[in-house]
Amino acid sequence: MDEKKSFDFWYAVNNTEIVLMPNQHLETFGATVLNYRLVSEMMDSVNQIRVREGRIQAHQPHIITPEAYSETILEGFGEQAGQYVDWLKEHESDIRILQYGYTLKQEAFSEHVITDDLKNVVERIKGEVENGSDPHTAVVQGVDDPWDVCLVKLFWEVIRLSAAPNIRELQKRRMFENENGVPRGVRNEIDAAFAAASRDPSQIEALANKLQRYNLFDEYQDRFFSLVKGRG
């Protein structure tokens, strides 16, 4: 990342304020659509305020084991990070790691420009959302460029507030309990992926990638190759 892009990135992060968080946390057992209103002053323009409206598709959070986690995060990290992940593996039964992901729903995106004071626009939009009926709408005051960084910060904050209730709900359904060294939630996810691939051959590659990501391909390879052979 060159110096200018790095500056833009941190400028956006440090100048993003979550004015109004969604009233509900992310769904534990399904996807969540987060609606956002992003308000920002236009560059080099006085009282020209851009309002962006759109949606973030938050994927269902997945349980991920420390061993699989290490495969995804350790590239480029040092020896001490590796030692920490080794500790996580040894204490796997005490660890709760969830993996979240999101997609910007561009088909729902719109923007318009208002001539007004920034504070007035923010307060007016905040009031509209508070009086609305959607519990998954957020209001963000950020920068006009790079504005997508503001949404990443929003999503991170939503995750931070959602993780604890998501974990409690997964615990209630005993999804963290080990089945032959693997959390039940991971086993269920793999079974669902096998079922999807048996119905739709285009999902076989996604199944293989999932097994590799969880470091479970060797365990499931007989079942996997039987599925591939059966599809002919």
C-alpha positions in Angstrom: 0.0 0.0 0.0 1.6 3.3 -1.1 1.8 6.3 1.3 -1.2 8.2 -0.1 -3.5 5.2 0.0 -2.4 4.4 3.5 -3.1 8.0 4.6 -6.6 7.9 2.9 -7.4 4.6 4.7 -6.5 5.9 8.2 -8.1 9.2 7.5 -11.4 7.4 6.7 -11.2 5.2 9.7 -10.4 8.0 12.1 -13.1 10.2 10.7 -16.0 7.7 10.7 -18.6 8.0 13.4 -21.4 5.4 13.9 -24.2 7.8 14.6 -26.9 5.2 15.0 -26.3 1.4 15.3 -28.9 -1.2 14.3 -31.3 -2.1 17.1 -30.7 -5.9 16.6 -27.6 -8.0 16.4 -26.7 -10.1 13.3 -28.7 -13.3 12.9 -27.0 -16.4 14.3 -28.5 -19.0 12.0 -29.0 -17.1 8.8 -28.0 -14.1 6.7 -28.8 -10.5 7.8 -29.4 -7.5 5.5 -28.0 -4.3 7.1 -29.3 -1.1 5.6 -27.0 2.0 5.9 -27.2 5.7 5.4 -23.8 7.2 5.0 -23.5 11.0 5.2 -20.4 12.8 4.2 -19.2 16.3 3.1 -18.2 16.5 -0.5 -14.5 17.4 -1.1 -13.8 21.1 -1.7 -17.5 22.0 -1.5 -19.1 24.1 1.2 -22.4 22.7 2.6 -22.6 20.1 -0.2 -23.5 16.8 1.6 -23.6 13.5 -0.1 -26.0 10.9 1.3 -25.4 7.3 0.2 -28.0 4.6 0.9 -27.5 0.9 0.4 -27.4 -2.6 1.9 -24.8 -4.9 3.3 -25.5 -8.6 3.1 -24.0 -10.1 6.3 -23.5 -13.8 5.9 -24.3 -16.3 8.6 -21.5 -16.5 11.1 -19.6 -19.8 11.0 -17.7 -21.6 13.7 -14.1 -22.0 12.8 -11.6 -24.1 14.7 -8.2 -22.6 15.9 -6.4 -25.0 13.5 -8.3 -23.8 10.5 -8.0 -20.2 11.8 -4.3 -20.5 11.8 -4.2 -21.6 8.2 -6.1 -18.4 7.2 -4.3 -15.8 9.3 -0.7 -16.9 9.9 0.8 -16.1 6.5 3.1 -13.2 7.0 3.0 -13.4 10.8 5.9 -14.0 13.1 7.0 -16.8 15.4 5.1 -15.5 18.4 1.8 -15.4 16.6 2.4 -19.1 15.6 3.1 -19.9 19.3 -0.1 -18.2 20.3 -2.1 -20.3 17.7 -0.4 -23.4 19.0 -1.8 -22.5 22.5 -5.3 -22.0 21.0 -5.1 -25.5 19.5 -4.2 -27.0 22.9 -7.1 -25.2 24.5 -9.6 -25.7 21.6 -12.5 -26.7 23.9 -12.2 -23.3 25.6 -12.1 -21.2 22.4 -15.0 -19.7 20.6 -14.0 -18.2 17.2 -16.7 -17.1 14.7 -16.0 -16.1 11.1 -18.1 -13.3 9.6 -18.3 -12.1 6.0 -20.3 -9.6 4.0 -21.2 -8.4 0.5 -22.1 -4.9 -0.6 -25.5 -5.1 -2.3 -24.9 -2.7 -5.2 -28.3 -3.2 -6.7 -29.8 -1.4 -3.7 -27.3 1.5 -3.8 -28.3 5.1 -4.4 -26.9 8.5 -3.6 -27.9 12.1 -3.7 -26.5 15.5 -2.8 -28.1 18.0 -0.3 -27.1 21.6 0.2 -27.2 22.1 4.0 -25.1 21.9 7.1 -23.6 18.5 7.8 -24.9 18.4 11.4 -28.4 19.2 10.2 -28.4 16.4 7.6 -27.1 13.9 10.1 -29.7 14.7 12.7 -32.5 14.7 10.2 -31.6 11.3 8.9 -31.0 9.9 12.3 -34.5 11.0 13.3 -36.0 9.4 10.2 -34.3 6.1 11.0 -35.3 6.2 14.7 -38.9 6.7 13.7 -38.8 3.9 11.1 -39.6 0.3 11.5 -36.4 -1.4 10.3 -34.2 -2.6 13.2 -31.2 -3.3 10.9 -30.6 0.2 9.7 -27.5 2.2 10.7 -26.5 5.9 10.2 -22.9 6.7 9.6 -21.1 10.0 9.3 -17.9 9.5 7.3 -15.8 10.7 4.5 -16.6 11.1 0.8 -13.5 9.1 -0.3 -12.7 6.4 0.4 -16.3 5.9 1.7 -16.3 2.1 1.5 -13.8 2.1 4.4 -16.5 3.7 6.5 -18.7 0.7 5.8 -16.0 -1.7 6.9 -15.8 0.1 10.2 -19.6 -0.1 10.5 -19.5 -3.8 9.9 -16.7 -4.4 12.4 -18.7 -2.6 15.1 -21.8 -4.6 14.3 -19.8 -7.8 14.6 -18.3 -6.7 17.9 -21.7 -6.2 19.4 -23.2 -9.4 17.8 -20.5 -11.9 18.7 -21.5 -12.4 22.3 -25.2 -13.1 21.6 -24.3 -15.2 18.6 -22.1 -17.3 20.7 -24.7 -17.7 23.5 -27.3 -18.9 20.9 -24.8 -21.4 19.4 -24.0 -22.7 22.9 -27.6 -23.2 23.6 -27.8 -25.5 20.6 -24.6 -27.1 21.7 -22.9 -26.2 18.4 -19.4 -25.9 20.1 -19.5 -29.4 21.5 -16.8 -31.6 20.0 -17.6 -34.5 17.8 -14.4 -36.4 17.2 -12.4 -33.3 17.8 -14.5 -31.0 15.6 -17.3 -28.6 16.8 -20.8 -29.9 16.0 -21.5 -26.6 14.2 -18.7 -27.3 11.7 -19.9 -30.9 11.2 -23.4 -29.6 10.5 -22.1 -27.1 8.0 -20.1 -29.8 6.2 -23.1 -32.1 6.1 -25.2 -29.2 4.6 -22.5 -28.6 2.0 -22.5 -32.3 1.0 -26.3 -32.2 0.7 -26.1 -29.1 -1.5 -23.4 -30.6 -3.7 -25.4 -33.8 -4.1 -28.3 -31.7 -5.5 -26.2 -29.3 -7.6 -22.8 -30.5 -9.1 -21.7 -26.8 -9.4 -21.4 -26.8 -5.5 -18.8 -29.6 -5.5 -15.9 -27.2 -5.8 -17.2 -25.1 -2.9 -17.5 -28.3 -0.8 -13.9 -29.2 -1.6 -12.7 -25.7 -0.7 -14.7 -25.8 2.6 -13.1 -29.2 3.6 -9.7 -27.8 2.8 -10.3 -24.6 4.8 -11.3 -26.6 7.8 -8.3 -29.0 7.3 -10.8 -31.9 7.2 -10.4 -33.1 3.6 -8.5 -36.2 4.6 -11.3 -37.2 7.0 -14.0 -36.7 4.5 -12.2 -37.7 1.3 -13.9 -41.1 0.9 -17.3 -39.5 1.1 -16.2 -36.7 -1.2 -14.9 -39.0 -3.9 -17.9 -41.2 -3.7 -20.1 -38.1 -4.3 -17.9 -37.1 -7.3 -18.0 -40.6 -8.7 -21.8 -40.8 -8.2 -22.3 -37.6 -10.1 -20.4 -39.3 -13.0 
